[in-house]
């Protein structure tokens, strides 16, 4: 009589499946624990909410560039109808200024107003911006407070990527004055000094934010000491930004002079070629501010206080309007180099130049 054999591999299969189930469960545990730890770490990070808040309210700005002078910066959204605060620089001097919002969308911006003293500009884009900073009327930080700086330093982001974050404390609130002669930027007013490294290309115009997400200030332009080759990490205080936006900021007037005459840098422009010719330096008056600053024959004037010089006629008009006693920053091209000079116009009593 033939009997039917029992299938002997079924118990072995059951044992193998049980082992695999235990192995998969054990392997999944560390991944779940890691995810839980990451979530717990984020909730423990006292700066996380402030950083996320700022990322939604900061933009990337792209514009003109000249030689090695960068054509990008950061901006802070300050209204629901497209107003944006940023620094004053070469990037605002071209025919087109582009603003990239946190969602990656790109919009054309126009300059509404500028502050020569604070080196700040107010831009507008024609789109609604529901996520924005409310600019405080009074200062929201004191010496020793923690702050985070959210900026597009070194152009780390181009589209919808998040911006860079620097952490530091407010070291001091003090007054900066271009008349001290150590800065390359004519900033005149109070500033927040911070120990975060914010003075890098592209960082100007970024947001300085408190732990609870309030706008403490806006990262300022690069200010570099010629004598020490060091840069100053500072921000324009939010209360000064408020006054600027509200039209209540009193710009420092030009230093009064006895004669009330025209100003003189000591630059003579090359006029052959017509009024629309490039603004080349023909000669430099000995002993003049331009001579002391190192200007030379054949230097091409590129910008004056951040404004692009298109031709010799515009250059002449801009030079004639410079106030006596106010430091002016001029970019020139000398062969393959872009040079920056800060100098103070002298007064001349005669109309002859």
BELTAUR-V12389 format. One record per residue. PHI is phi in whole degrees, 0 to 359 (NA if undefined). Layout:
PHI
PHI
This chain:
NA
265
255
276
284
281
289
278
271
295
298
295
296
298
295
295
297
295
296
297
297
294
296
298
296
293
290
286
299
299
297
293
294
296
296
294
295
297
295
295
297
295
289
279
285
291
264
301
293
296
294
298
298
289
303
281
238
244
232
260
237
231
205
287
224
229
57
270
281
297
247
218
200
244
220
239
286
234
201
273
242
93
276
224
265
206
277
262
203
302
299
266
262
275
278
219
236
251
243
253
283
304
278
94
287
248
221
278
245
236
275
275
208
224
236
298
292
271
56
238
229
249
253
220
243
272
202
287
230
296
265
210
275
274
283
293
286
239
299
247
228
231
304
96
286
284
217
238
251
250
215
256
299
56
55
291
230
238
237
271
295
285
275
283
233
240
250
192
233
283
276
188
250
216
257
254
221
298
292
290
79
253
254
264
235
282
274
225
153
283
215
266
271
233
266
278
277
251
277
223
305
92
280
302
93
285
266
255
238
281
300
269
85
275
281
273
175
237
303
273
293
291
242
237
282
290
282
247
58
249
249
260
269
213
221
284
301
297
292
287
297
298
297
297
293
276
75
255
283
268
288
302
284
299
297
295
238
294
273
69
273
284
258
219
263
94
256
247
270
281
266
294
110
97
290
261
288
302
273
271
280
274
202
238
290
302
79
278
303
294
294
294
279
96
295
226
302
77
295
260
285
259
219
232
53
86
268
291
266
274
202
294
295
296
298
299
297
293
293
291
268
292
282
292
86
263
296
238
250
236
259
230
253
236
58
256
251
255
246
242
227
246
212
248
298
266
267
237
271
264
283
280
233
